[in-house]
Amino acid sequence: MQFTREVNWTSADFVFAAALIGGVGALYEFTVRRSASWAYRGGVAAALAASFLTIWVNGAVGMIGSEDNPYNLVFLGVIVLALSGSVVTRFRASGMALALAVAAVAQAIGGLAGMNSDLRGGLFSTGFALIWLLSAALFHNAAQQEA
């Protein structure tokens, strides 16, 4: 806001940003206390990064089109899908690997479908599937270590 008039944050924007950043930090801290596995911790870090970036980008400029484009709710649905799968599998590494692999596929499908209306945004959002896949691979590694 000091360098351009295009950015005009309100108090609510700062509160939202603080809650989002604090929430991600708190969830990661909870994970560090829950598991000693570096692979599990890395999987959580990647999943939190994908979730954080999805919310941040959608709130700022939108992945497909502008931030007001309702299509961007698809990507928030990917986060809900990943979280739901994690809860159903009771946050076990093997279940988390599967849930986050499914989230990666959903992210890729959403991004590819969005290319019809916004090629650059579709490619960008499809790339987020790689972060979900990294998380799934780390959880798979953690599951193998547990076995």
N, C-alpha and C positions, 0 to 999 in steps of 0.2 A: 504494500500500500504506500510505502515511502518512495517507490521508484516508478510506479505506473498507476494510472487511474482505472485500469482494467480490473484490478484486484481490489475488491471492496468488502472486506470481512466485517461482519457484525459481531456483537458479543456472543450471539448464539453459535456462530461459526467457530469461535475460539473455544467455547464450551464443548462443542461437538468434537473438535480436534483433540482436545485434552482428554475427553472421555474415551475416544477411540485409541489414542496412543497409550493411555493409562490402562485400558482394558486389555490390550495386546500384551503389555508388560506384565500385568497381573496374571494373565493366563499362562504366559511363559514361565513365570516364577512358580506358579502352582505345579507346572509340569516338571520343572527341575527338581522340585521336592518329591514328586511322585515316582520318578524313574531315574536310575543311575546310568541307564544306557544312553550313550552318545548318539546312537542311531535314532532312538526314540525321541530324544530331545531335538535332534536335527529335523526329524519328520514334523514335529510340532512347530518348530521355527519356520519351516517352509510353508506349512499350511496356514499359519498365522500371517506370514508375509503375503501369501496369495490373497487371503481374506482382506487384510488391511489395504493392500494395493487396489483390490477390486472396489472396495467401498470408497477409498480416497479418489480414485480416478473417476468413478461414476458420479461422485458428488461434485467434483471439480469441473470436468469437461465432458464426461460420458464416454463410454467405450464405443458405442455405435451412435453416431450423430452427436447431438448435444446432450447435456446432462438432463434435459427435460424429456428425452425420448423414452417412452415407456418400454421399449425393447430392452433397455438396460436392466430391467428387473429380472430378466433371464439370468444374468450373471449373479445377482443377489440370491437367486434360487439355487445356483451352484453351491454357494456357501451353506445354505440351508440343507441341501442334499448331503454335503460333506459332514456337517454337524450331526444331522439325523443318523447317518450311517455310523458315525463314531459313537453316538449314544447307544444305538441298538447293539453294537458290538462291545459295549461297555469299555470302550477305550483300550481294548486289547490290540497289541501291535498287528496281529494278523488281520483282524477285522478292520483296523484303521487303514491298512494297506489296500484292502479291497474297496473301502468306502472312498478313499482319495483317488484311486484309479478310476472309479466311476465318476467322480467329480471332474477328473481330467477329461474324460470322454465327453461329459456334458458341456464343459467349457469349450472344448474344440468344436462340438456340434453348434453351440450357440454362436461362436465366432465365425464359423464357416457360413452359417445361415445369414449372419449379419452382413456378410460381404456384398450381398445384393444391394443393400442401401448405402453402405459405407465401406469401400474396399480397404482403406487404410485402417479404420477402426476394427474391421473384421479380422485383418491380419494381426493387429496388435492384441486383440482380445484372445485370439486363438493361441498366441504365444504364451498366455497365462497358463495354458494347459501343461506346459513344460514344468512350471513351478509345482502344480498339483502332482505331476508324475514324479518329480524329484521327491516330494513328500512321501508318496506311495512307495517308492523304492527304498527310502530310508526306513519306513515302517516295516517293509518286507525284510530288510536286513535285521532290524531289531527283533522281529518274530523268529528269524533263524537263530539268532543269538540266544533267545529264550528257550528254544527247543533242545 
